Amino acid sequence: MNERILVIEDDDVIARFLHIALNAKGYEVVAAETGVAGVAFAAHASPAVILLDLGLPDIDGTEVIRQIRAGSAVPIIVVSARDKEREKVEALDLGADDYLTKPFSVGELMARIRVALRKSAATPDTEEPITFGDLTIRFDQRRVLLRGEEIHLTPIEYKLLTLLITHPGKVLTHSYIQNAVWGYASVDDYQSLRVFMAAVRRKIEDDSSRPKYIMTEIGVGYRMLDEWVP
């Protein structure tokens, strides 16, 4: 395996726990105790994934995200005790790929890391069709097939689905989706987004209470499941 993971964490106990857990799974660990050091390591250590605490002693973790995103698309998973929706949304809007609230299980952490690694390794060519479970999108024809049968999506619904399916496993915030689909974000339009998303789900999900494709991150946004379960 030997993927390198950069841990930016100033709490010695948590940093040591992460180091042991990641080493046990075969990952190489690089550690930074400050945001400035973390940004420098991100630039020179070539990590495959970054685990980032927001409460750092020198600069806030959100500033670390901003600086890293200025020059790198490396997956960033925020691992923080901050659990307010506003803070999650801010970190995700700045470019974090995922958000894990402390305390968390090792199993959940490893699953999030695997998703991040798969996503960064697979950057789909949108001219080529993508098949995810029973769903296939043919980008060149702007067609969506469910179990081989074409389903009709409105232009907005098609944009929403293609945005999500080309970012598998990544939490997309309400404002990110609005900017990508409509070109602007407004709190007043959150209800419209929910209506459109509900319409997409009705067309692709067999049972909306047990989604196979799109998960709601309550108060934050939506996530396309990375692993499809029949």
C-alpha positions in Angstrom: 0.0 0.0 0.0 2.4 2.7 1.3 0.1 5.7 0.7 1.4 8.6 2.7 -1.1 10.4 4.9 -0.4 13.8 6.4 -1.9 14.3 9.9 -2.2 17.9 10.9 -3.1 17.7 14.6 -1.7 19.4 17.7 -3.2 17.1 20.3 -0.4 14.6 21.2 -2.9 11.9 22.3 -5.0 12.0 19.2 -1.9 12.4 16.9 -0.4 9.3 18.5 -3.7 7.3 18.2 -3.9 8.2 14.5 -0.3 7.3 13.9 -0.8 3.9 15.4 -4.1 3.2 13.7 -2.8 4.3 10.2 0.5 2.4 10.5 -1.5 -0.7 11.5 -3.3 -0.5 8.2 -0.1 -0.1 6.2 -0.2 3.7 5.7 2.9 5.9 6.0 2.3 8.8 8.3 3.7 12.3 8.2 2.7 14.5 11.2 2.5 18.3 11.7 1.5 20.0 14.9 0.8 23.5 13.4 -1.1 24.8 10.4 2.0 26.5 8.9 4.0 23.2 9.1 1.0 21.3 7.7 0.8 23.6 4.6 4.6 23.2 4.1 4.3 19.4 4.3 1.4 19.3 2.0 3.5 21.1 -0.6 6.6 19.0 -0.3 5.7 15.6 1.2 3.3 14.6 -1.5 0.6 13.1 0.7 -2.2 11.0 -0.7 -4.7 12.2 1.9 -4.6 14.9 4.6 -6.3 14.5 8.0 -6.8 18.0 9.4 -7.9 19.3 12.8 -9.5 22.7 12.7 -8.3 23.9 16.1 -4.6 24.5 15.6 -2.4 26.6 17.8 -1.2 29.1 15.1 -3.7 29.4 12.3 -7.3 28.1 12.0 -7.8 24.9 10.1 -10.0 26.7 7.6 -7.0 28.8 6.6 -5.0 25.7 6.1 -7.6 24.4 3.7 -7.6 27.7 1.9 -3.8 27.7 1.5 -3.6 24.1 0.4 -6.4 24.4 -2.1 -4.6 27.3 -3.7 -2.2 24.8 -5.2 -3.3 21.3 -4.6 -6.3 19.0 -5.1 -5.1 16.4 -2.5 -8.1 15.0 -0.6 -8.6 16.7 2.8 -10.6 15.0 5.5 -11.4 17.3 8.4 -11.2 15.5 11.8 -12.5 17.9 14.4 -14.4 18.2 17.6 -16.3 21.1 16.0 -19.7 19.8 15.2 -21.7 22.8 14.2 -23.3 22.7 10.8 -22.0 26.2 9.9 -18.4 25.1 10.6 -18.8 21.9 8.6 -20.2 23.9 5.6 -17.4 26.4 5.8 -14.7 23.8 5.7 -16.4 21.9 2.9 -17.1 25.0 0.9 -13.4 25.9 1.2 -12.4 22.6 -0.4 -12.4 19.9 2.2 -13.6 16.6 0.8 -15.1 15.1 4.0 -15.8 15.9 7.6 -15.4 13.5 10.5 -16.5 14.6 14.0 -14.6 13.5 17.1 -14.9 11.0 18.6 -15.0 8.5 15.8 -14.3 4.8 15.2 -11.2 3.5 13.4 -13.4 1.7 11.0 -15.2 4.8 10.0 -12.0 6.7 9.6 -10.5 4.0 7.4 -13.6 3.9 5.3 -13.4 7.7 4.7 -9.8 7.4 3.7 -10.5 4.6 1.2 -13.2 6.7 -0.4 -10.8 9.7 -0.6 -8.1 7.5 -2.2 -10.4 6.0 -4.7 -11.8 9.3 -5.7 -8.4 10.9 -6.2 -7.3 7.9 -8.3 -10.3 7.9 -10.5 -10.8 11.3 -12.3 -13.5 10.4 -14.8 -13.4 11.6 -18.4 -16.8 13.0 -18.8 -16.9 12.1 -22.5 -16.9 8.5 -21.4 -20.1 6.9 -19.8 -20.1 6.3 -16.1 -21.9 3.2 -14.7 -22.8 3.2 -11.1 -24.9 0.2 -10.0 -28.0 0.1 -12.2 -27.4 3.7 -13.3 -25.5 4.7 -16.5 -24.9 8.3 -17.7 -23.8 8.8 -21.3 -22.4 12.3 -21.2 -21.9 12.6 -25.0 -25.6 11.9 -25.5 -26.9 13.5 -22.3 -28.8 10.3 -21.6 -29.4 8.6 -18.3 -30.2 4.9 -18.2 -31.6 2.9 -15.3 -31.3 -0.8 -15.7 -30.8 -0.2 -19.4 -34.0 1.9 -19.8 -33.7 5.6 -20.5 -35.2 7.9 -17.8 -36.2 11.5 -18.5 -34.5 14.2 -16.4 -35.1 17.9 -16.7 -32.0 20.0 -17.5 -31.6 21.0 -13.8 -32.1 17.4 -12.7 -29.5 16.2 -15.1 -27.0 18.8 -13.9 -27.6 17.7 -10.3 -27.1 14.0 -11.0 -24.0 14.5 -13.1 -22.4 16.8 -10.5 -22.9 14.2 -7.8 -21.9 11.2 -9.8 -18.6 12.9 -10.9 -17.8 13.5 -7.2 -18.4 10.1 -5.7 -18.1 10.0 -1.9 -17.6 13.7 -1.6 -20.0 15.8 0.5 -21.2 18.7 -1.7 -22.7 21.5 0.3 -25.9 23.3 -0.6 -24.0 26.4 -1.7 -21.5 24.4 -3.8 -24.3 22.7 -5.7 -26.2 25.9 -6.2 -23.1 27.7 -7.6 -22.3 24.7 -9.9 -25.8 24.3 -11.2 -27.3 27.8 -11.1 -24.2 30.0 -10.9 -25.1 31.6 -7.6 -26.0 30.5 -4.0 -28.9 31.8 -2.0 -30.4 30.5 1.3 -33.8 31.3 -0.1 -33.3 28.7 -2.9 -32.4 25.8 -0.5 -36.0 24.7 -0.7 -35.9 24.7 -4.5 -32.7 22.6 -4.4 -34.5 20.1 -2.1 -37.4 19.9 -4.5 -35.2 19.2 -7.5 -33.2 16.6 -5.5 -36.3 14.9 -4.4 -37.4 14.7 -8.0 -34.1 13.1 -9.0 -34.4 10.6 -6.2 -37.9 9.6 -7.2 -36.6 8.7 -10.7 -33.5 6.7 -9.7 -34.1 5.3 -6.3 -36.3 2.2 -5.7 -36.9 3.2 -2.1 -36.1 6.7 -1.0 -36.0 5.6 2.6 -33.1 3.2 1.8 -31.1 5.1 -0.9 -28.6 3.3 -3.1 -27.3 6.5 -4.7 -27.7 9.8 -3.0 -27.4 10.4 0.7 -28.5 13.6 2.6 -26.0 15.2 4.9 -28.5 16.9 7.1 -28.0 20.7 7.2 -24.9 20.5 5.0 -25.6 19.0 1.5 -25.6 15.8 -0.4 -23.2 12.9 -1.1 -23.2 10.4 -3.9 -22.5 7.0 -2.3 -19.1 5.6 -3.2 -20.1 2.0 -3.0 -23.3 0.7 -4.5 -25.3 -2.0 -2.7 -27.9 -3.9 -4.7 
